[in-house]
Amino acid sequence: MMDEQFDFKQKYRNLLLILIAGGILVSLAAIFISKPGPSRIWANVLLNNQYFMGLSLGAAFFLAVHRVAQSGWHTVLQRLPDAMTTFLPVAFVLMLLIYFGIHNLYSWTDNNVSDKVIEGKKAWLNIPFFFIRIVIYFTGWIVLTRMMRKNSTALMISSDLKYHNRKILFAGLYLVFYGITVSASSWDWIMSLDAHWYSTLFGWYVLIGMFVTSLAFITLLIWLLKRLGYLKYVRADHVHDMAILIFAFSIFWTYQWFAQYELIWYGHLPEETSYYITRLHHFKVIFFINLGVNFIVPFFGLITFKAKRQIGWVAIVAAVVLIGHWLDYWLMIMPAAAGDKAGIGLLEICMTLVYGCLFIFIVLRSLSTGPLVVKNDPYLEESLNYES
Amino acid sequence: MIQRNNILISFDDEVPLLQAVRKLRDNKEIITDVLSPFPVHGLDEALSIKRSRIPVVGFIFGAIGALLAFGFQAWVFTVSYPLIIGGKPFFSVPTFIPITFEVTVLFAGLSMVAAMLIRSKLKPEIRFEPVEERITDDRFVILVEAEDEETTLSRIRSLLSGIHTIEIR
């Protein structure tokens, strides 16, 4: 039981690869037929980059936060978020591809437009510094998550306590770097789509969205693995705690959403309200679906004691949360990037499918390269006997 | 407070306490009460105590609080004393939310505290004699119901002979 390893069967690999290839083909066909325009295509690339990179970063955040708090209950689940962080190098390459669409996405890249507000931001918003920052963000994230993974592997092999103590150090380093860079990256990639608008809450809002999405994905992974017969030692108590986290941080996300919305609404300053005017006037349905799905469903779905303990039901709520936060990113990115051409059509669904299958492929492959449980972890005994 | 005769069994550690509770319940003894200085893990399950319904109280009163606060603000700002504040409409949902949230939390919290006090029968000027002075210090106590003290006492003494007890009286 301790040494069980996930067997990433060939038929599942093939299925995922076929879906990726098929998805790319259908996306190309959709582009050819409906001619959405380069802004919308690149906005899709940006949206999916952000979403799936966010899954990786939020997973590392989950681990880091628990390690810094010296929590024991999550130990039995450590390999799952560990595996999710292996997507970051792929996300790095995909984000660098934005270079080819940068004029379609960001209006501040246009040197012909002279605009006092954008002129003032030129020191930060210029193409060379933009890409230097991408390199800094991803290098830091990849190096730190790699350090955390290698440390876990070393602990599994040698059971030397120094690796256990290093976990907290690396977790702390990751948290500090992540806190700064996730804010800065959200300003760079999402907030600067409309360079005249800004919100000081934006970095926080994106961070919490990332964390909730990662929690939901980890929960779905638990459900999948249990269905395939693995993780028999992950009990209702562990599921309960994951559900508590999804519940609590969905409420926190709503709080951030509302804090950003209400202050802008009450201040009624034209330079701030432009963001919400676009979204409320042209995308009203999605605007309120976003709030409903990301608040009402996790709140009422996971409020009772029993609901939190059944992996089947929690997995359904997690799936809804995952879709809901994709919609949330859509609402952040599409109206600003694509404007009139924004929509949710075959292109969006296929590109998300391609990215999703790629993400799942990489995560499951990483999961299969080691035992599903971190042996020799001092907190493992506590985690296996955890009662919540 | 103790109406019937009770046998008192005291321990100095939670492990024999749990063992004794299980053994007594297996033998269909009626346990009136178990007293301990701190919450003992596993005791609720051993005594088959049902889960508390206080969270339900919290939810219901929280919902009442939300409706009251939102409704009150809506009435005040549309019917009773409409004021133009910052150019915002009279019935403006975002303005009502912070107070609604706070009142929800207030009602939920206060109602749960009140429910806990009522269910524990705690009220001002309450008096009761502790059965064992060290119950808040380092002793754990099981109170077993006994119509006939003598026979129950000897029965329990033999039942718990393998478990480390401090006193059975």
Interface residues (C-beta under 8 A of the other chain):
Chain A: F258 Y261 E262 W265 Y266 H268 I303 F305 E387
Chain B: H41 R51 P55 F59 G86 G87 K88 P94 T95 I97 P98
